[in-house]
Amino acid sequence: MSEFIPPGAHTAITARLGEFPLQSEFSLEPLVRYWETELADDDCLLGSAARVILDRVRQVPELRARTITLETVRANQDLVDALMVAVFAPSFQEESYAAAMLPFRLQTFFATEAFSRLLAGPDGYLTGRIDADASLLAQVRIIHAYSLIIERVYGLDAGIEFPWITIVKDPETGLERHFKLLLEPRFLEVDVIGEAPVLTEETRRRLRALVLDPSALMKVLPPEKFVIRGFSVVQAIEVTEQEVLSSIERDLIEKESIVSTERFRALQDKMRALLRRPEVDLGLAAVEGERVLVLHFASRFEHACIFADSTHQKMSDFKGSVFERAAMERQPIFIEDLEAYPDRSRVEEGMLASGYRSAVVAPLIYQDQIIGSLKLVSPRTGSLS
């Protein structure tokens, strides 16, 4: 993927709306029709409630217009909220990350409390960064639209999924969290203007491949022949652990992550995000014979090169310490409370003097040889257990 879009991903998207060739219209009609056909029946548990809601909808005909505005939604927010019960369970408002969005826009008009709190701004636009550049997102929107056309008009499954990863900063911890965005097109409809283009059998067979080539596809299915109407449902699934672990693995094998102070700080931030511990500090040590190169914590670096803030020590300096124990046992050692840790060496005493109360020390092993160690420390007791 390319560089991240700057915070406020909608800025990059709305600036390129001219690149989206298909007409899309925001409408609640597909949802109202769902209430009429699926929920208003006497056999449905929601039947009586559905009829009351539909009676109210009939009193506000603009809600059933072919296309509506956000102003109409806001003017009838209570009624729209009632309609949305069919899509979003009220009991999961605080825990579930989900929203309804304008078609092919990154702007919500309804969202769960959890989604609004973390993933959307006051204007409804998605916040954070999306792991794609603006041109790629513009192309994905076209592919998504044509996949829907191929399915709804021609009955063919394009076999394309569009999971996006967005990265947001948790306002409570200040740490980054990663979410996979899954789009559900159930409440999107495709209208054909005039007659639908007739496709030969050969073209139908090639459609699945053509869907990845928007330019070729637009020649076969002219965009002016279709209107996509309704709204999208987006579900956000947290994938912080998977994404951060993958990123840490990449960082640890890249020399730049160890040499560059900026990259090392980023590595520390990823560790904090993974553990959800903003107070944690990271340290690394490299072993070469009887010498140990200690790389000091990223939060304390003063130079662009990490080695300018490092120190060389002898292996004997770590005798009897948690580092020696981790190397001998070849597994991580967890210390819940440094003050209660028995037989503290000067290494553990140094951690205490620096204000730390808990620690994890893990040996770094390559080809069955100890090549160094990784240290995480926290000023809080039991923070790393």
C-alpha positions as CSV (number, residue, x, y, z in Angstrom):
1,M,0.0,0.0,0.0
2,S,1.0,3.6,-0.4
3,E,1.5,6.2,2.2
4,F,-1.3,6.9,4.6
5,I,-3.9,9.5,3.8
6,P,-3.5,12.4,6.2
7,P,-5.8,12.3,9.3
8,G,-9.3,13.0,8.2
9,A,-9.4,10.5,5.3
10,H,-12.5,12.1,3.8
11,T,-10.5,15.1,2.7
12,A,-8.6,13.0,0.2
13,I,-11.8,11.2,-0.9
14,T,-14.1,14.1,-1.4
15,A,-11.4,16.0,-3.3
16,R,-11.5,13.2,-5.9
17,L,-15.2,12.8,-6.4
18,G,-14.9,13.6,-10.0
19,E,-13.1,10.3,-10.5
20,F,-16.2,8.4,-9.5
21,P,-18.2,8.0,-12.8
22,L,-21.3,6.4,-11.5
23,Q,-24.3,8.2,-10.1
24,S,-25.2,7.4,-6.5
25,E,-28.1,8.7,-4.4
26,F,-28.7,8.6,-0.7
27,S,-32.1,7.0,0.1
28,L,-33.8,5.3,3.0
29,E,-36.4,3.6,0.7
30,P,-34.7,0.2,0.7
31,L,-34.8,0.2,4.5
32,V,-38.5,1.3,4.7
33,R,-39.3,-1.4,2.2
34,Y,-37.5,-3.9,4.4
35,W,-39.8,-2.9,7.3
36,E,-42.8,-3.3,5.1
37,T,-42.0,-6.7,3.7
38,E,-40.1,-8.4,6.6
39,L,-41.2,-6.9,9.8
40,A,-44.8,-5.6,9.5
41,D,-46.3,-9.1,9.2
42,D,-48.6,-10.3,12.0
43,D,-46.4,-13.4,12.3
44,C,-43.3,-11.2,13.2
45,L,-42.6,-10.4,16.8
46,L,-42.0,-6.8,15.7
47,G,-45.2,-6.6,13.7
48,S,-47.2,-4.2,15.8
49,A,-44.2,-2.0,16.4
50,A,-43.4,-2.0,12.7
51,R,-46.9,-0.9,11.8
52,V,-46.6,2.1,14.2
53,I,-43.3,3.1,12.8
54,L,-44.5,2.8,9.2
55,D,-47.5,4.9,10.0
56,R,-45.1,7.6,11.2
57,V,-43.1,7.3,8.0
58,R,-46.2,7.8,5.9
59,Q,-46.6,11.2,7.7
60,V,-43.1,12.2,6.5
61,P,-43.2,11.4,2.8
62,E,-39.8,13.1,2.2
63,L,-38.2,10.1,4.0
64,R,-39.3,7.9,1.1
65,A,-38.1,10.2,-1.6
66,R,-35.9,8.8,-4.4
67,T,-33.0,10.8,-2.8
68,I,-32.9,12.6,0.5
69,T,-30.5,14.9,2.3
70,L,-28.8,14.8,5.6
71,E,-30.9,17.7,6.6
72,T,-34.0,15.6,6.2
73,V,-32.4,12.8,8.3
74,R,-31.5,15.3,11.1
75,A,-35.0,16.8,11.0
76,N,-36.5,13.4,11.6
77,Q,-33.7,11.8,13.7
78,D,-36.0,10.0,16.2
79,L,-37.9,8.3,13.4
80,V,-34.7,7.4,11.5
81,D,-33.2,6.0,14.8
82,A,-36.4,3.8,15.1
83,L,-36.0,2.6,11.5
84,M,-32.3,1.7,12.2
85,V,-33.3,-0.7,15.0
86,A,-33.7,-3.2,12.1
87,V,-30.0,-2.9,11.3
88,F,-28.3,-2.1,14.6
89,A,-29.3,-3.9,17.8
90,P,-29.8,-1.2,20.5
91,S,-28.4,-3.5,23.2
92,F,-25.0,-3.4,21.5
93,Q,-24.8,0.3,21.0
94,E,-21.9,0.8,23.4
95,E,-19.8,-2.2,22.4
96,S,-20.5,-2.7,18.6
97,Y,-18.5,-0.6,16.1
98,A,-21.0,-0.2,13.2
99,A,-22.5,2.6,11.1
100,A,-24.7,3.5,8.1
101,M,-22.9,5.6,5.5
102,L,-23.9,7.5,2.4
103,P,-23.3,5.4,-0.7
104,F,-19.6,5.5,-1.8
105,R,-18.8,8.2,0.8
106,L,-16.8,8.0,4.0
107,Q,-19.6,9.9,5.8
108,T,-22.0,8.4,8.3
109,F,-25.5,9.5,9.0
110,F,-26.1,6.9,11.8
111,A,-23.6,5.2,14.0
112,T,-23.5,3.2,17.2
113,E,-22.1,5.0,20.3
114,A,-18.9,3.0,20.1
115,F,-18.4,3.9,16.5
116,S,-19.1,7.6,17.0
117,R,-16.8,7.8,20.0
118,L,-13.8,6.3,18.2
119,L,-14.2,6.2,14.4
120,A,-16.2,9.2,13.3
121,G,-15.9,13.0,13.8
122,P,-18.7,15.4,14.7
123,D,-19.5,15.8,11.0
124,G,-19.9,12.1,10.5
125,Y,-16.8,11.6,8.4
126,L,-14.5,8.7,9.3
127,T,-11.5,9.7,11.3
128,G,-8.0,8.3,11.4
129,R,-5.8,7.0,8.5
130,I,-6.7,4.5,5.9
131,D,-3.9,2.3,4.6
132,A,-4.3,3.3,0.9
133,D,-3.7,6.4,-1.1
134,A,-6.4,8.5,-2.6
135,S,-6.1,7.2,-6.2
136,L,-6.3,3.6,-5.0
137,L,-9.4,4.3,-2.9
138,A,-11.0,6.0,-5.9
139,Q,-10.4,2.9,-7.9
140,V,-11.7,0.6,-5.2
141,R,-15.0,2.6,-5.1
142,I,-15.5,2.0,-8.8
143,I,-14.7,-1.7,-8.4
144,H,-17.1,-1.9,-5.5
145,A,-19.9,-0.2,-7.5
146,Y,-19.4,-2.4,-10.5
147,S,-19.3,-5.6,-8.4
148,L,-22.7,-4.6,-7.1
149,I,-24.0,-3.9,-10.7
150,I,-22.7,-7.3,-11.9
151,E,-24.4,-9.0,-9.0
152,R,-27.8,-7.2,-9.0
153,V,-28.3,-6.7,-12.7
154,Y,-26.6,-9.7,-14.2
155,G,-26.8,-12.2,-11.4
156,L,-23.1,-12.9,-11.3
157,D,-20.9,-13.0,-8.2
158,A,-17.7,-10.9,-8.8
159,G,-16.0,-12.6,-5.9
160,I,-14.5,-9.4,-4.6
161,E,-14.2,-8.3,-1.0
162,F,-13.1,-4.8,0.2
163,P,-11.8,-4.9,3.7
164,W,-10.0,-1.6,4.6
165,I,-7.8,-1.0,7.6
166,T,-8.2,2.3,9.4
167,I,-6.0,3.4,12.2
168,V,-7.3,5.7,14.9
169,K,-5.9,7.2,18.1
170,D,-7.8,6.1,21.2
171,P,-8.7,9.4,23.1
172,E,-8.4,7.7,26.5
173,T,-4.9,6.1,26.1
174,G,-3.4,8.1,23.2
175,L,-2.5,4.8,21.6
176,E,-3.3,3.7,18.0
177,R,-5.9,1.1,17.3
178,H,-6.5,-0.7,14.1
179,F,-9.9,-1.6,12.7
180,K,-10.9,-3.6,9.6
181,L,-13.9,-2.0,7.8
182,L,-16.3,-4.4,6.2
183,L,-19.0,-2.9,3.9
184,E,-22.4,-4.5,3.7
185,P,-24.4,-3.5,0.5
186,R,-27.8,-5.0,1.6
187,F,-29.5,-1.6,1.5
188,L,-28.0,-0.6,-1.8
189,E,-30.1,-0.9,-5.0
190,V,-29.1,-0.6,-8.7
191,D,-31.5,1.2,-11.1
192,V,-30.9,0.7,-14.8
193,I,-31.5,3.8,-17.0
194,G,-33.3,2.5,-20.1
195,E,-32.3,-1.0,-21.2
196,A,-29.5,-2.9,-19.5
197,P,-26.5,-3.5,-21.9
198,V,-26.8,-7.0,-23.4
199,L,-23.8,-9.1,-22.7
200,T,-22.5,-12.0,-24.8
201,E,-21.7,-15.3,-23.1
202,E,-18.0,-14.6,-23.7
203,T,-18.3,-11.2,-22.0
204,R,-20.2,-12.7,-19.1
205,R,-17.4,-15.2,-18.6
206,R,-14.9,-12.4,-18.6
207,L,-16.7,-10.1,-16.2
208,R,-15.0,-11.4,-13.1
209,A,-11.6,-10.5,-14.5
210,L,-12.8,-7.2,-16.0
211,V,-14.1,-6.0,-12.6
212,L,-10.5,-5.4,-11.6
213,D,-10.0,-3.2,-14.7
214,P,-12.4,-0.3,-14.3
215,S,-11.4,1.3,-17.6
216,A,-12.2,-1.8,-19.6
217,L,-15.4,-2.5,-17.6
218,M,-16.8,1.0,-18.3
219,K,-16.6,0.3,-22.0
220,V,-18.7,-2.8,-21.6
221,L,-21.1,-1.3,-18.9
222,P,-21.3,2.5,-19.5
223,P,-21.6,4.2,-16.1
224,E,-24.3,6.5,-17.3
225,K,-26.6,3.5,-17.6
226,F,-26.8,2.9,-13.8
227,V,-27.8,4.6,-10.6
228,I,-26.9,3.1,-7.2
229,R,-29.4,4.2,-4.5
230,G,-29.6,3.6,-0.8
231,F,-26.9,3.4,1.9
232,S,-24.1,1.2,3.0
233,V,-23.6,-0.5,6.3
234,V,-20.1,-0.6,7.7
235,Q,-18.9,-2.9,10.5
236,A,-15.6,-2.2,12.1
237,I,-13.7,-5.2,13.6
238,E,-10.7,-4.4,15.8
239,V,-7.5,-6.0,14.5
240,T,-5.0,-4.1,16.5
241,E,-3.2,-7.2,17.8
242,Q,-2.8,-8.8,14.4
243,E,-1.7,-5.7,12.6
244,V,0.7,-4.5,15.2
245,L,2.3,-7.9,15.6
246,S,2.9,-8.1,11.9
247,S,4.3,-4.6,11.9
248,I,6.6,-5.4,14.8
249,E,7.9,-8.5,13.1
250,R,8.7,-6.4,10.0
251,D,10.4,-3.8,12.1
252,L,12.6,-6.2,14.0
253,I,14.2,-7.6,10.8
254,E,14.8,-4.1,9.4
255,K,18.1,-2.5,10.3
256,E,16.6,1.0,10.1
257,S,14.2,0.2,13.0
258,I,17.2,-0.3,15.3
259,V,19.5,2.4,13.9
260,S,17.0,5.2,13.6
261,T,15.8,6.9,16.7
262,E,12.5,7.9,15.0
263,R,11.9,4.3,13.9
264,F,12.8,2.9,17.3
265,R,10.3,5.3,18.9
266,A,7.7,4.0,16.4
267,L,8.6,0.5,17.5
268,Q,8.0,1.4,21.1
269,D,4.7,3.0,20.3
270,K,3.6,-0.2,18.6
271,M,4.6,-2.2,21.6
272,R,2.5,0.2,23.7
273,A,-0.5,-0.2,21.4
274,L,-0.2,-4.0,21.4
275,L,-0.2,-4.1,25.2
276,R,-2.5,-1.2,25.6
277,R,-0.1,0.3,28.0
278,P,0.9,3.9,27.2
279,E,3.3,4.1,30.1
280,V,5.5,1.2,28.9
281,D,9.1,1.8,27.9
282,L,11.1,-0.4,25.5
283,G,14.8,-1.3,25.6
284,L,17.0,-3.6,23.5
285,A,20.4,-5.1,24.2
286,A,22.7,-6.7,21.6
287,V,25.2,-9.4,22.7
288,E,28.6,-9.8,20.9
289,G,31.0,-12.1,22.7
290,E,31.5,-10.7,26.2
291,R,30.2,-7.3,25.3
292,V,26.7,-6.0,25.5
293,L,25.4,-3.0,23.6
294,V,22.5,-1.5,25.5
295,L,20.1,0.7,23.5
296,H,18.4,3.1,25.8
297,F,14.7,3.8,25.9
298,A,13.2,5.6,22.9
299,S,11.5,8.3,25.1
300,R,15.0,9.4,26.3
301,F,16.8,9.6,23.0
302,E,18.4,13.0,22.2
303,H,20.1,12.1,18.9
304,A,18.9,11.0,15.4
305,C,21.1,7.9,15.6
306,I,20.2,5.4,18.3
307,F,23.9,4.4,18.9
308,A,24.7,8.0,20.0
309,D,22.5,7.3,23.1
310,S,23.7,3.7,23.7
311,T,26.2,2.3,26.1
312,H,28.6,-0.7,26.0
313,Q,28.8,-2.9,29.1
314,K,30.5,-6.2,30.0
315,M,28.6,-9.5,30.2
316,S,29.7,-9.8,33.8
317,D,27.7,-6.6,34.7
318,F,24.6,-8.7,34.3
319,K,25.6,-11.6,36.5
320,G,22.8,-12.6,38.8
321,S,20.3,-10.3,37.1
322,V,17.0,-11.0,35.4
323,F,18.8,-10.7,32.0
324,E,21.1,-13.6,32.9
325,R,18.2,-15.7,34.1
326,A,16.2,-15.1,30.9
327,A,19.2,-16.1,28.8
328,M,19.8,-19.3,30.9
329,E,16.1,-20.3,30.9
330,R,15.7,-19.1,27.2
331,Q,12.3,-17.7,27.9
332,P,10.7,-14.4,29.0
333,I,10.9,-13.5,32.7
334,F,8.0,-11.5,34.2
335,I,8.5,-9.4,37.3
336,E,5.2,-8.1,38.7
337,D,6.7,-6.1,41.4
338,L,10.4,-5.1,41.4
339,E,10.3,-4.1,45.0
340,A,9.2,-7.6,46.0
341,Y,11.7,-9.3,43.6
342,P,14.1,-11.5,45.6
343,D,17.9,-11.2,45.5
344,R,17.8,-8.0,43.3
345,S,21.0,-7.3,41.5
346,R,22.2,-3.8,40.7
347,V,20.4,-4.1,37.4
348,E,17.0,-4.5,39.1
349,E,18.0,-1.8,41.6
350,G,18.7,0.5,38.7
351,M,15.2,-0.1,37.3
352,L,13.7,0.7,40.7
353,A,15.8,3.9,41.0
354,S,14.5,4.9,37.5
355,G,10.9,4.7,38.8
356,Y,9.9,1.3,37.3
357,R,7.9,-1.3,39.3
358,S,7.3,-4.1,36.8
359,A,9.3,-5.6,33.9
360,V,9.5,-8.3,31.3
361,V,12.9,-9.4,29.9
362,A,12.9,-11.8,26.9
363,P,16.0,-13.3,25.2
364,L,16.4,-12.8,21.5
365,I,17.4,-16.0,19.9
366,Y,18.7,-16.5,16.3
367,Q,19.8,-19.9,15.0
368,D,19.8,-21.2,18.6
369,Q,22.2,-18.4,19.7
370,I,21.4,-15.6,22.2
371,I,22.0,-12.4,20.2
372,G,20.4,-10.0,22.7
373,S,17.4,-9.2,24.8
374,L,14.2,-7.2,24.8
375,K,13.1,-5.3,27.9
376,L,9.7,-3.8,28.7
377,V,9.3,-1.8,31.9
378,S,6.4,0.0,33.5
379,P,6.1,2.3,36.5
380,R,3.0,0.4,37.5
381,T,3.0,-2.8,39.6
382,G,1.7,-5.8,37.7
383,S,1.3,-3.8,34.5
384,L,3.1,-6.4,32.3
385,S,1.9,-9.7,33.8
